[in-house]
Amino acid sequence: MQPVAERLRRRIALEGGITIAAYMETVLAGAGGYYRDRDPLGEGGDFITAPEVSQMFGELLGLWCIDTWRRLGAPDPVHLVELGPGRGTLMADALRAARVAPDFLAAKQLHLVEINAELRRQQRDRLADHAPHWHESLADLPDGPLLVIANEFLDALPVHQFVMTDQGWRERIVTLREDALAYGLAAPGAALALLRPPHKQARPGAIAETSPAAIALVDSLARRLMAQSGAALFIDYGPAESGLGDTFQALRHHRFHDPLRDPGEADLTAHVDFAALAEAALQAGAGVFGPVTQGDFLRSLGLELRSEMLAEKADAATAEILRRQCRRLIAPGEMGRLFKVLAVTGANLNQLAGL
């Protein structure tokens, strides 16, 4: 099999250039792509997510799922779904906390949307007692009420980028310059219709981003929830309102990396446009709660109280670790402000915990 970089060069040579979205799709999810066969998490990987910061994060989400399930009328069965479940850490913590509600554990059927073979193996080890089912996409899920958790999933979905020039908006593409990957601009075309109203007024040099893939996923899920009941919780980083700016980035070994260097060897992400996703869900008729900051959401669920309760029973060193984990999750200068929480629901919910 050809390396990802070589396949990209061959495709670009044939097509003259590809969109940022096509580049992300190939590098992350294509054959041999970044998300296909490696464990990118943890100190030895490229990034750390909230479930790896503290078990309290997953525990609170488990309690949130129980509360939401009861607000739904305690359907039995209910499909408990995680999109991009990583090592299974979040779900293992959530289900451990859910032991306070045996009726919920008996009703839930666990479904994991995961394309990575190595991570599926780790999920199997951690979650074997809960008989998980694996799926390549949301479309494969069985019918019935859903409870969906998506933590740092949407940020890896492909985005299109547009650059305002003196002649108007042009889509940014990836092309070749002296056999090296480089940015270029496409000729004006139908892709400009992807721009949102907040993008229309901009000065030359401005950059706009939009993710039709994320919007389509939320639209599809919202329609499913309207038809069959349930709720979906999205936690990711990005602004509450649509705006301008270049957020397309790569991480390798916990450091920022040139997105066009070493394709397939670094994580690629972009900030999530929560306003666009909320609008998509509303257009589908679904209920929308948030977005709120992760800090406000976790405080409302009792993270600080939980942290202090655990710290009081721990030795001094462990207590300091717990408090440091809590600060990292909720402090404005850490994950508390940049990360947002958005919930999408069927028509039969009018209140949700934390939102």
N, C-alpha and C positions, 0 to 999 in steps of 0.2 A: 504493500500500500504506500502511495506517495505521501510524503509529509504534507501537513496542512499548508505550509508556505508555498510549496511547489504547486499544489493544486490551485491555490489562489492565483499564482502567477500565470498559470496556463489559462485559467478562466478569464482573467483580466486581459491577457494578450488577445484572446478571441473576441471578447465583448467590448474592449476599449475602456472599461471601468465598471465598478459595481458600487451600489449604494452602501452606506455605512450599515444599514440594516442587513443587507445580504452578507456583508463582511462578518458581522457579529454572528449571524446564523451559522455560517460556515465554520468559523473559528470555535464557537462554543458548542454547537450541537451537531455539526456535521460528522461524517465518518472520521474517527481519530481525533475529534475535537476535544476541547478542554474539559467539558463536563461529561465526557463519555466514559472515561476509564481511570480516573484518578480520584484521590481524596485530597481536595484543595484546602481543607479546614485545619485549624489549629496552629500551634507554634511552628510545626514543621511544614505547614502549607503556605497559602498565600493570604488568607484572611481569617478572621474570627467573627462569628455571629453571636447574637445575644444569648442563645441557649448554651454556647460554649463559655460565655462569661460567667453565668450563674444558673444553677438549677432552679432558683426562685422564679426565673422568667417562665420556664415551661410549666412549673407548678401553678402559677397564677393563671396561665392560659388554660390549663386543665380545669381549674375551678370556673373560669369564664365559660367554658364549654358546657359544664354541668348546669350552670345558671341559665344559659341561653336555651339549652335543651328543655329545661322545665318551662321556660317562657313559651316554647313552641308547643307545649302540651305533652311533653315526654313521649315522643313517637318511638315505637318499637317495631322494627329496627330503625336505627338512624345510622347513616353512613358518615363516619368520622374520617375526614380527608385532610391530608397534608400535601401541599404542593412543594416540591423540592425539599424533602425532609432531611437532607444532609446525612449525618451519621445516625439519625434516629434519636438524638439526644433530647430535643424538645418534646417529641411525642412520648418518650420513655418517662420524662419528668412529669408531663401532663397526666399520663395514665397512672403513675404512682400516686399523685395527688388525688386522682379521681377515685381512689379506694374508699374515700369517705362517702361515696354514692354508689353502692353495689348495683342499684337498679340501672344507673347509667352505664356502668361497665357491662352489664348483661345485655343491654339494648344496642350498644354500639357495635358496628362492624367497621374494622379499620382498613382504610384504603390509602395507599401511598403513590403519588404520581412522581416517578423517578426514572431517569434514563441512564443513570450511571451504574454500571455493573458492580463496581467495587463498593459504592455506597449502599446498594441493595443488599450486599452481603453483610455489611455492618448493621443495617437496619434489621435484617433477619435475626442476627444474633441478639440485638437489644430488645426486640419486640416479639420474639417467638411465642411468648405466652398469650399474645393477643391475635394470633392467626391473621397477620396482615395479607392484603391482596395488593399486587403491584400493577401499575398502569403506565402506559407511555404518555397519555394525555387525559384531560378532563372528559373528552368525548367517550372514553371507555368505561366511565363509571356506571354502575347499575342504577336503575330508577329508584326513587325514594327520597325522603328528607335528607338534607345534607348539613353537616357542620364542617366548614372548610377553614383551615389555617394556612396562610401563605406568608412566611417570614423571610424577607430578603429573597423573594422569588421574582417579583416584577422588574426589579432593577436590571436583571440579566436578559430581559426580553429585548429584541432588536429595536433600535430607534433609527429614524431618518433625521438627518441634519440638513439645515438650510442656512445659507450665508447671504446676508443682504449686501448686494454690490451696488455700484452707481447706476446699474441698469435694472435693478430690482432683485428679487429673491432668486437664488440658484441653489439646486441641491448639491451638497457636498458628496463626492464619491471617492473611492479608493482606486488609484491607478498605478501605473509603473513609471518610474523616472530613473533611467540608467539601471534598469533591472531591480530597483528597490521600490518597495511599496511607498506610495506618497499620496497626499490628498490632491484632489482636483475638483473641478466644478462641471456639472452636467449642463447641457443646453436647457433652456426653459421648456417645461413640459407639464403633463397632467399631474405629476407628483406635487406640484405647488398647491393643489387642492387640499393636501393634508394639513396645511397651515391652519392654526386656530385664530380666532379673532384677536386675542391678545398679542399675536405675532405680527399683525398687519402693520402696526406703526413701529418702525425701527429705522435706525440710522445705518449707513454703510458700515460694514464690519461686524454688525450684530449677527448672532447665531441663534437659531431656533431649533428645537428638537420636538419630535412627536413620535409616539409609539403606537402605530395601528395594531400591532400584535397584542399589546397590553389592553388597549381599548376593546378589541374583539374578544379577548378572554373574559373581561369583566362583563361585557354585553351578554355573552353566551351564558355565563354563570348567573347573571341577574335574571335572565329569562327562565333558566332552569329553576331557580329559587322561587320565582313567581308561580311557576306551574306545579312544583312539587314540594315547596316549603323548605325552610332552612335559613342559614346565615353563613356568611363568609367574612373572615377577618384578615385584612391585609396590613402588614407591618413592613415598612420599608423607608428608605431615605429619599427625601425630595421636598419641594415646596408645597404649601397648601394651595397656592394660587399659580395659575399658568404664567410663565414669564419667558425671558430670554436668557441665553447663556450656554456656554459649551461645558457640559458635564460628562461627556464621553471620556472614560478613563480606563486604565488598566492597573491591576495590582499584581505584583510578583514578589514573593517573600516578604509580604507586609509593607512593601514600598511602592510608590507610584512608578509606573513603567510606561514607556511609549507604547500606545495601543497598536501601532503598526510594526513594532519590533517583535520578533519571536512569536508569531501567531500560533495559537494553540498551546502556548506555554505560560500564559498569563490570563488572569480573570479580566473580563471586559464588562463594564456596567455603565449605566447612566441614571441620573436622578429620575424618580417617578413623578409624573405630572398628576397629582392627586385630584386636582380640579377637573381634568379631562376624564378621569375614571369615574368620579362621582357623577358627572354629567351623563356619561354613558349609561350608568346604572339607573339614573332617574329617567332617562329617555326610554329605558326598557320597562319602566313602571315599578321598579324595585324601591325598597326603602333604603335610605342612606344615612349613616351615622358617622359624624366626623367630616374631615379628618381632624384629629387632635394630636398633640405631641405625644411621643412615647412616654415622656416624663409624666405628663398629666394622667395618661391612661394607667400607667403602673402605680402611681400614687393613689389613684382612685380605687384600684384593686387591692391596695394595702401592702405594697412592696416594702415601704419603710417600716411599718409595724412588724411585718414578717421578718425582716432583716434584724431588727432589734430583739425580737423574741428569740431568734436563733443565737444572736450574739451573747445574750445574757446567760445562755446555757453552755457557752463555748469558752475555751481558754483565750487568753489575751490575743495571741497571734491569730487564731481562727476568727475571733470577733473582728479584728482589724481587716482581715480578708473579706469578710461578709459586708462590712461597711463600705469597703473600697468597691466591691462588686455592685452594691446598690448605687453608689455614686456614678459609676460608669454607665449604668442603665438609664439613670434619670437626670443627671446633671446637665444643664444647658450646654456646657462646653464639651460634653462627652457625647452620648447617644440621645440624650433627653429631648433636645430641640430639633435636630436635623431629621430624626426618625419620626414618622407620622403613623397614625393608626386610622384605618378606614374600615367600616363594616358595611356590607351590602346584605339586605335581607328580603325575604318574601313579604307579602302584603300583610301578614298576620302578626307582626311585631311592631310595637310602638315605643319600646324602651329596651336598652341594653346596658349591662354593667360597664362602667368605665367610659361611656361615650354619651 
